[in-house]
Amino acid sequence: MQQTFAHRKALIFKGLARVAKILSFTTAGSTGRGQPEQHLFPMERIIVIGASAGGLQPLRQIVSALPATCEAAIFIVMHIGDHRSDLPTILSWSSKLSVSFAKDNSPIQAGHIYVAPPDQHMVLECDRIRLNRGPKVHHTRPAADPLFISAAKVYGHRVTGIILSGGDNDGAEGLRVIKEHGGQAVIQKPEEAAEPSMPETAIARDHPDARLSAEQIAKLMECCGEIRL
């Protein structure tokens, strides 16, 4: 009887330890602790970037600063509408990482840069990218807000959101949600931006964690998105 009880007790503790281990995998932060072989959140960081008019040059600066060893996944929305775009090719000239248009229902890979295709919103699910032609947001598709909000809800504190030069107010709500879920919100300094509306709206609505020049943001990207503010 004593042996049976001891055996059952050992099994209970073994089960609890397994549950704790699984939980540690799914809640591990950006420190790199508790990395399993496979789990819901394999990326160290998720970096989401929104840009529009005047955003290409700072975007190239930022992308060029990401190290070849970067374990983040980077997602970019630029207001290209339904027009043909060579943005992945242009960014690949400056990047040490692979750059491509996102594909619907494709798995997210660390160390890769994904660009929202023309006329499609890009949103994130657990370990997957989804594309859709839902209603335009802020008169544009693709838009930054759908990406930012979905990233925040799935990846929480692992997300770094960046708003660059652009007209209108896209990205402001997305940055607010990123902060609400424990992530970091960064904007390009409005006084530096060719079109300051997007950064200015983010300041007015969301009080970002930092207002930085494109050069400063690029410098921080050398840490692969783990921004220490």
C-alpha angles and dihedrals in degrees: 000000000000090000091051092051092047090049092051091047091052091051091051093051090046090053092048091050090052092051091049090050092052091048091050089055094053095044100041111132132218092287091089094240122143098018112175126198090249130008142133097276111039095158122091090212140002113215117193121187130189123194141158135164110009092011101107098081097049088043090056090048092053096045092048091056095057108105122237088242093057112139095190124102112230124206123191130193118188122176097251096139114196094326124119110264136197093186096125090052093047092049092046089063088066101031133090088199131072114268127196145145111273118253124214116263093002120145118255114247125200115238094030133114116220123196123199108245122235115288095003132105114225118215133171131234127176103309093334140092121224127194126198143168095226122152117308115265116216087355093300142096119222097039132176099229097069090050095045095047095047092047091051094050094049103034103026115180092011091074127099113190121199128188118196134183116318146124126255123026105283115145098027095101090042092055090050091055092046090055091044089058094048100264129127127261122205131174135190111250107267092221089060098041118098088219109026100183098098095048092042093052090050090053092049095048109025112024096224120221092243142012107206141167118250088253091054092048089050090051090053090050088066083077088055096247099313092127116190105202 
